[in-house]
Amino acid sequence: AGGDDISMDTNNLTLTSADTGYPVIGVVSNHTDKDKSGELRFKKDAADTEDGENLGKITWYGEDEGNNNTQFAGILAEISESDEGDEAGKLTFSVAESDGTNTAVTAGLILEGEHATDGQIDVTIAAGAASTTTIAGDLSVTGSTNLYSYVYLTWSASAIY
């Protein structure tokens, strides 16, 4: 196809290839402007949107060992606050997790802009108290924390001089 724009009005567009590593969708930008780039844009162009409304979703599916088509991961963008002049967004990263019987796609990282504040974004990491959060390197905190340290001391009589 040629020209500047290609528009399509369809419910589904499916690209299929039996070749290893394909199909690939490329967004290539050949200019040298450091402040501009290619873009994959999701736009919800509805008459009226509201708080909590989905704006776009990317999902990853594969077959489990039982050949069931299963969602293993997803990214969801939503409107957190839609009031004009007070807008805030929400981005949720989810992965499949199982309790041994049921598999669900559960949020593991949530970024949510706070409305009526200046530059505040809340971050929720992990799902459930038994989740493990690993930080490689140093952790820097510029505000207050609710970290609690438990120090276990072992005493041995043979270690006293």
Helices and strands as residue ranges (DSSP letters): E 54-63, E 69-81, E 88-98, E 103-113, E 121-125, G 157-159
